[in-house]
Amino acid sequence: MNFQHKELSKGGWQKLSLAEQFANIGSEVSRAIRWQGKDEKLFWSAVERALELFYLTMSDLRWHHRLKEITRLHEVFCDAVLGGEEYNSRLEAIERYFFYYALYSRKGR
């Protein structure tokens, strides 16, 4: 796989807490929302980066006990990107889910 987040894919991702990892995924979801319907290339680029971060999170062995949650989030994100036909998913709802992890990861900084 040709990673866009090269430093993170070389082990930097495993140094982040789950909240920080989710916050980073949420940032890409926010970017996808920003470009949806405006710039297709930028939209799909943000989607690809979010998927890459999902894959890095799923491969982080520290979260094996949360793998069901992470893979479900991945599935719902993919559904939202493709129009929400299966689960009536919306990117805005996914962004809201990740927002609280972003707040938590910034707590105390």
N, CA, C and O of each residue as an XYZ file, in Angstrom:
436
protein
N       0.855     -1.180      0.000
C       0.000      0.000      0.000
C       0.897      1.239      0.000
O       1.886      1.293      0.732
N       0.558      2.210     -0.804
C       1.305      3.464     -0.881
C       0.677      4.467      0.083
O      -0.336      5.091     -0.233
N       1.279      4.615      1.251
C       0.708      5.451      2.301
C       0.907      6.932      2.026
O       1.977      7.354      1.589
N      -0.133      7.717      2.286
C      -0.024      9.169      2.226
C       0.536      9.702      3.543
O       1.232     10.717      3.560
N       0.236      9.025      4.628
C       0.751      9.388      5.950
C       2.006      8.542      6.197
O       1.980      7.598      6.987
N       3.086      8.886      5.524
C       4.287      8.041      5.528
C       4.904      7.878      6.917
O       5.259      6.763      7.300
N       5.038      8.953      7.668
C       5.645      8.862      9.002
C       4.769      8.048      9.950
O       5.271      7.268     10.761
N       3.473      8.235      9.840
C       2.564      7.488     10.712
C       2.600      6.001     10.386
O       2.528      5.162     11.285
N       2.711      5.673      9.095
C       2.718      4.267      8.699
C       4.010      3.563      9.103
O       4.058      2.333      9.131
N       5.055      4.324      9.415
C       6.340      3.735      9.818
C       6.426      3.528     11.327
O       7.519      3.309     11.849
N       5.331      3.591     12.021
C       5.315      3.331     13.457
C       4.864      4.499     14.300
O       4.599      4.334     15.491
N       4.770      5.665     13.715
C       4.327      6.838     14.467
C       2.889      6.720     14.938
O       2.522      7.252     15.986
N       2.080      6.018     14.159
C       0.664      5.858     14.503
C       0.508      5.090     15.809
O      -0.374      5.394     16.612
N       1.365      4.095     16.021
C       1.282      3.269     17.226
C       1.711      4.026     18.476
O       1.525      3.529     19.587
N       2.276      5.205     18.321
C       2.656      6.026     19.476
C       1.492      6.879     19.973
O       1.552      7.444     21.065
N       0.432      6.970     19.168
C      -0.728      7.787     19.528
C      -1.731      6.970     20.329
O      -1.844      5.757     20.154
N      -2.453      7.647     21.204
C      -3.540      6.990     21.938
C      -4.702      6.751     20.978
O      -4.728      7.298     19.875
N      -5.653      5.936     21.399
C      -6.826      5.689     20.559
C      -7.593      6.984     20.317
O      -8.077      7.221     19.210
N      -7.707      7.819     21.340
C      -8.402      9.104     21.183
C      -7.700      9.959     20.132
O      -8.362     10.603     19.318
N      -6.372      9.974     20.139
C      -5.631     10.753     19.145
C      -5.790     10.161     17.751
O      -5.901     10.895     16.769
N      -5.799      8.845     17.666
C      -6.007      8.205     16.370
C      -7.401      8.536     15.831
O      -7.552      8.889     14.662
N      -8.416      8.419     16.690
C      -9.777      8.748     16.266
C      -9.900     10.227     15.903
O     -10.617     10.572     14.964
N      -9.220     11.092     16.625
C      -9.257     12.527     16.315
C      -8.681     12.789     14.929
O      -9.201     13.623     14.187
N      -7.617     12.087     14.580
C      -7.023     12.243     13.255
C      -7.945     11.725     12.158
O      -8.059     12.340     11.097
N      -8.598     10.605     12.410
C      -9.572     10.101     11.438
C     -10.692     11.123     11.282
O     -11.128     11.409     10.167
N     -11.154     11.669     12.400
C     -12.209     12.681     12.370
C     -11.824     13.908     11.566
O     -12.676     14.508     10.911
N     -10.558     14.291     11.604
C     -10.093     15.434     10.808
C     -10.259     15.160      9.320
O     -10.662     16.038      8.557
N      -9.946     13.940      8.919
C     -10.113     13.589      7.501
C     -11.592     13.512      7.126
O     -11.973     13.880      6.015
N     -12.417     13.037      8.043
C     -13.866     13.024      7.797
C     -14.357     14.455      7.613
O     -15.160     14.721      6.719
N     -13.888     15.374      8.442
C     -14.267     16.792      8.317
C     -13.842     17.356      6.970
O     -14.593     18.099      6.338
N     -12.640     17.006      6.530
C     -12.171     17.476      5.221
C     -13.042     16.917      4.100
O     -13.359     17.622      3.142
N     -13.424     15.658      4.222
C     -14.295     15.055      3.206
C     -15.629     15.796      3.144
O     -16.143     16.068      2.059
N     -16.183     16.118      4.302
C     -17.446     16.864      4.349
C     -17.277     18.220      3.682
O     -18.135     18.653      2.911
N     -16.165     18.890      3.981
C     -15.909     20.223      3.427
C     -15.904     20.201      1.893
O     -16.384     21.141      1.259
N     -15.365     19.137      1.298
C     -15.216     19.101     -0.157
C     -16.315     18.325     -0.874
O     -16.380     18.348     -2.103
N     -17.171     17.647     -0.136
C     -18.241     16.869     -0.756
C     -19.149     17.781     -1.570
O     -19.673     18.767     -1.052
N     -19.330     17.455     -2.824
C     -20.181     18.245     -3.707
C     -19.527     19.509     -4.238
O     -20.140     20.240     -5.015
N     -18.283     19.780     -3.828
C     -17.587     20.994     -4.279
C     -16.378     20.664     -5.146
O     -16.190     21.255     -6.209
N     -15.574     19.735     -4.697
C     -14.360     19.356     -5.422
C     -14.171     17.851     -5.259
O     -13.720     17.379     -4.216
N     -14.519     17.114     -6.295
C     -14.515     15.659     -6.215
C     -13.120     15.097     -5.926
O     -12.988     14.138     -5.165
N     -12.091     15.676     -6.519
C     -10.726     15.188     -6.299
C     -10.311     15.357     -4.837
O      -9.755     14.434     -4.241
N     -10.576     16.519     -4.262
C     -10.230     16.755     -2.856
C     -11.082     15.897     -1.919
O     -10.602     15.425     -0.888
N     -12.347     15.700     -2.287
C     -13.229     14.842     -1.493
C     -12.665     13.426     -1.416
O     -12.508     12.878     -0.324
N     -12.358     12.829     -2.573
C     -11.874     11.455     -2.593
C     -10.485     11.325     -1.975
O     -10.141     10.278     -1.426
N      -9.701     12.375     -2.064
C      -8.392     12.368     -1.416
C      -8.552     12.288      0.108
O      -7.838     11.536      0.771
N      -9.485     13.060      0.655
C      -9.757     13.015      2.101
C     -10.313     11.651      2.500
O      -9.964     11.123      3.556
N     -11.171     11.083      1.667
C     -11.725      9.754      1.943
C     -10.598      8.724      1.986
O     -10.550      7.892      2.892
N      -9.697      8.778      1.013
C      -8.576      7.836      0.982
C      -7.696      7.968      2.221
O      -7.260      6.966      2.787
N      -7.439      9.193      2.635
C      -6.619      9.394      3.834
C      -7.329      8.855      5.076
O      -6.696      8.248      5.940
N      -8.642      9.077      5.166
C      -9.402      8.541      6.303
C      -9.344      7.018      6.311
O      -9.143      6.409      7.361
N      -9.518      6.401      5.143
C      -9.456      4.941      5.060
C      -8.076      4.431      5.469
O      -7.960      3.420      6.161
N      -7.050      5.125      5.043
C      -5.692      4.746      5.425
C      -5.538      4.773      6.948
O      -4.956      3.858      7.530
N      -6.054      5.812      7.586
C      -5.960      5.915      9.043
C      -6.801      4.839      9.727
O      -6.409      4.314     10.769
N      -7.950      4.513      9.147
C      -8.743      3.397      9.675
C      -7.914      2.109      9.637
O      -7.874      1.367     10.618
N      -7.255      1.846      8.505
C      -6.462      0.621      8.368
C      -5.311      0.592      9.369
O      -5.015     -0.452      9.950
N      -4.666      1.735      9.568
C      -3.586      1.798     10.556
C      -4.118      1.518     11.962
O      -3.466      0.836     12.752
N      -5.297      2.044     12.269
C      -5.904      1.820     13.587
C      -6.302      0.358     13.755
O      -6.087     -0.228     14.816
N      -6.883     -0.231     12.710
C      -7.277     -1.636     12.787
C      -6.069     -2.551     12.958
O      -6.182     -3.616     13.565
N      -4.929     -2.153     12.437
C      -3.733     -2.996     12.540
C      -2.944     -2.751     13.828
O      -1.963     -3.447     14.090
N      -3.355     -1.780     14.624
C      -2.688     -1.489     15.899
C      -3.144     -2.528     16.929
O      -4.295     -2.524     17.365
N      -2.240     -3.399     17.300
C      -2.580     -4.525     18.179
C      -3.056     -4.106     19.561
O      -3.693     -4.898     20.256
N      -2.762     -2.883     19.970
C      -3.222     -2.421     21.291
C      -4.742     -2.370     21.361
O      -5.316     -2.455     22.447
N      -5.398     -2.231     20.212
C      -6.855     -2.056     20.198
C      -7.576     -3.323     19.744
O      -8.717     -3.244     19.288
N      -6.940     -4.480     19.857
C      -7.594     -5.708     19.404
C      -8.930     -5.938     20.111
O      -9.848     -6.512     19.525
N      -9.046     -5.498     21.355
C     -10.301     -5.662     22.099
C     -11.371     -4.663     21.637
O     -12.535     -4.788     22.017
N     -10.984     -3.672     20.820
C     -11.938     -2.683     20.294
C     -12.097     -2.823     18.784
O     -12.678     -1.957     18.130
N     -11.578     -3.918     18.237
C     -11.572     -4.097     16.789
C     -12.982     -4.101     16.198
O     -13.192     -3.593     15.096
N     -13.937     -4.663     16.915
C     -15.318     -4.693     16.424
C     -15.846     -3.267     16.242
O     -16.470     -2.960     15.226
N     -15.599     -2.408     17.215
C     -16.030     -1.006     17.132
C     -15.341     -0.296     15.968
O     -15.984      0.420     15.201
N     -14.043     -0.498     15.844
C     -13.271      0.188     14.806
C     -13.708     -0.262     13.414
O     -13.868      0.562     12.514
N     -13.898     -1.568     13.238
C     -14.314     -2.056     11.917
C     -15.745     -1.628     11.599
O     -16.073     -1.379     10.439
N     -16.580     -1.544     12.601
C     -17.951     -1.058     12.379
C     -17.928      0.411     11.957
O     -18.662      0.803     11.049
N     -17.095      1.226     12.606
C     -16.948      2.632     12.210
C     -16.481      2.732     10.764
O     -16.980      3.553      9.995
N     -15.525      1.894     10.408
C     -15.016      1.854      9.036
C     -16.148      1.535      8.062
O     -16.288      2.184      7.025
N     -16.950      0.534      8.403
C     -18.064      0.114      7.556
C     -19.097      1.234      7.395
O     -19.573      1.487      6.289
N     -19.437      1.896      8.487
C     -20.422      2.976      8.448
C     -19.864      4.175      7.674
O     -20.598      4.835      6.938
N     -18.574      4.453      7.838
C     -17.935      5.526      7.075
C     -18.027      5.231      5.577
O     -18.393      6.106      4.793
N     -17.700      4.015      5.186
C     -17.783      3.640      3.769
C     -19.211      3.773      3.257
O     -19.430      4.241      2.139
N     -20.179      3.366      4.065
C     -21.582      3.504      3.680
C     -21.940      4.969      3.466
O     -22.610      5.307      2.491
N     -21.502      5.834      4.366
C     -21.805      7.266      4.252
C     -21.177      7.858      2.998
O     -21.809      8.646      2.295
N     -19.943      7.483      2.720
C     -19.244      7.991      1.532
C     -19.980      7.579      0.261
O     -20.048      8.340     -0.704
N     -20.526      6.372      0.272
C     -21.208      5.854     -0.915
C     -22.695      6.198     -0.948
O     -23.437      5.647     -1.762
N     -23.133      7.091     -0.084
C     -24.505      7.579     -0.148
C     -25.422      7.135      0.967
O     -26.568      7.581      1.019
N     -24.972      6.281      1.857
C     -25.781      5.876      3.001
C     -26.922      4.937      2.674
O     -27.911      4.880      3.405
N     -26.797      4.202      1.586
C     -27.882      3.309      1.156
C     -28.141      2.157      2.127
O     -29.292      1.791      2.363
N     -27.093      1.596      2.681
C     -27.228      0.412      3.531
C     -27.710      0.743      4.941
O     -28.629      0.103      5.451
N     -27.091      1.743      5.573
C     -27.379      2.051      6.971
C     -27.925      3.459      7.180
O     -28.109      3.898      8.315
N     -28.180      4.154      6.094
C     -28.630      5.549      6.174
C     -27.598      6.409      6.916
O     -27.952      7.315      7.670
N     -26.326      6.107      6.685
C     -25.226      6.811      7.354
C     -24.988      8.168      6.719
O     -25.202      8.365      5.523
N     -24.538      9.101      7.552
C     -24.178     10.441      7.073
C     -22.820     10.808      7.635
O     -22.508     10.512      8.788
N     -22.019     11.455      6.810
C     -20.682     11.856      7.245
C     -20.736     12.787      8.447
O     -19.859     12.737      9.309
N     -21.748     13.628      8.511
C     -21.873     14.567      9.632
C     -22.032     13.836     10.965
O     -21.490     14.271     11.980
N     -22.768     12.737     10.964
C     -22.944     11.959     12.197
C     -21.627     11.294     12.604
O     -21.306     11.206     13.789
N     -20.882     10.834     11.623
C     -19.588     10.217     11.905
C     -18.612     11.267     12.431
O     -17.840     11.003     13.353
N     -18.656     12.446     11.843
C     -17.805     13.545     12.308
C     -18.107     13.872     13.771
O     -17.191     14.097     14.562
N     -19.386     13.897     14.125
C     -19.795     14.174     15.508
C     -19.237     13.111     16.461
O     -18.784     13.435     17.559
N     -19.272     11.857     16.044
C     -18.736     10.766     16.866
C     -17.258     11.005     17.172
O     -16.828     10.878     18.318
N     -16.495     11.346     16.153
C     -15.055     11.543     16.330
C     -14.721     12.844     17.051
O     -13.651     12.959     17.650
N     -15.611     13.816     17.002
C     -15.366     15.118     17.620
C     -15.044     14.995     19.107
O     -14.149     15.677     19.607
N     -15.761     14.138     19.807
C     -15.552     13.990     21.245
C     -14.191     13.373     21.564
O     -13.605     13.660     22.608
N     -13.695     12.536     20.677
C     -12.339     12.003     20.852
C     -11.306     13.104     20.643
O     -10.277     13.133     21.318
N     -11.579     14.002     19.712
C     -10.667     15.131     19.485
C     -10.617     16.018     20.724
O      -9.541     16.440     21.149
N     -11.777     16.299     21.301
C     -11.811     17.100     22.531
C     -11.032     16.420     23.652
O     -10.232     17.052     24.344
N     -11.277     15.134     23.818
C     -10.607     14.385     24.880
C      -9.095     14.350     24.670
O      -8.329     14.484     25.623
N      -8.671     14.170     23.426
C      -7.233     14.072     23.164
C      -6.513     15.397     23.392
O      -5.303     15.412     23.618
N      -7.249     16.513     23.335
C      -6.660     17.836     23.572
C      -6.728     18.244     25.044
O      -6.119     19.235     25.447
N      -7.463     17.487     25.834
C      -7.636     17.804     27.252
C      -6.277     17.802     27.960
O      -5.496     16.860     27.828
N      -6.017     18.849     28.692
C      -4.785     18.938     29.451
C      -3.592     19.475     28.675
O      -2.480     19.517     29.200
N      -3.811     19.880     27.443
C      -2.696     20.433     26.647
C      -2.698     21.927     26.686
O      -1.837     22.561     26.076
